[in-house]
Amino acid sequence: MTEEEKNRELINRKFYKAEQEAGFVESHPRTTPQQQDPAYRLAFRDTDFLLREELRPVRFQLELLKPDMLLDEAGIGSTLVMYGSARIPSPDHVEGLLAAATSPERKAVAERLAAKAHYYEEARKLAGIASRCAVVEDGKRQFVICSGGGPSIMEAANRGAAEAGAESIGLNIVLPHEQAPNGYVTPHLSFQFHYFALRKMHFLLRARAVAVFPGGFGTFDEFFELLTLIQTGKMKPIPILLFGKDFWNRVVNFEALAEEGVINFDDLKLFHMVESAEDAWRHITGFYDLECE
């Protein structure tokens, strides 16, 4: 079909795509003062313009759309999200962590972190179990592993999926200090966020189960926002697995919150304490009545 015949088609697109228009601009030399001035740039190609304070709502929308569109194009229907500390060492790094402690106080902290190294293995194991099950519904992959894309527990999650031959997602965040995604995140499913709020939203948009390992402020923030969404009815219940009963009962007195009346005793049923990957996966498959073990 010739170009003229295409143009005569009733259903043929009559406007050029943005990508084509941008190509026209690139192919033409910018020789006049008007063409060389920033004001003449196409707005969607003008980085300086997009970074202006007034464009924050547009950047919000872009950060919402890009991961959602790419995950959908990748055939990902749902995720198993794994939260946890960026400081807990893998078993291979325990000796180095302890050796680097130079004072009694730091040694005590290092020993407590080292005692949590087994959670790295449980996160790795859970990711492997879910990935090997390879649940598919409606042509979409389900329970795809999703982490914050960083080190420690996050690395363990992506590593477990990679070792099972599966893809996994990493939702990284720009911080003042340099950081990079861990090497186990699938490259085309590795995303970088400017806004914490949008990153947390993407953690939960596709989440059908969440495993929460011992962690600090970031883990607490993500965990309690999830609890709040379900408690208030903004989100339907999903399995929430808390790894490490001793840790969580030491750092948060859940029973006291109920006894003080600031939450209901039924709210304590929103999450389930587990110690092993097998226990966590058993709870997830039981919740959804899945046969994959």
PyMOL commands that set and color helices and strands:
alter all, ss='L'
color gray80, all
select helices_A, chain A and resi 3-8+18-27+33-36+38-40+43-45+47-50+53-73+91-100+104-114+117-133+153-163+187-189+196-205+217-231+245-251+254-259+265-270+277-288
alter helices_A, ss='H'
color red, helices_A
select strands_A, chain A and resi 79-83+136-137+140-141+144-147+169-173+190-193+207-212+240-243+272-274
alter strands_A, ss='S'
color yellow, strands_A
deselect
rebuild
show_as cartoon
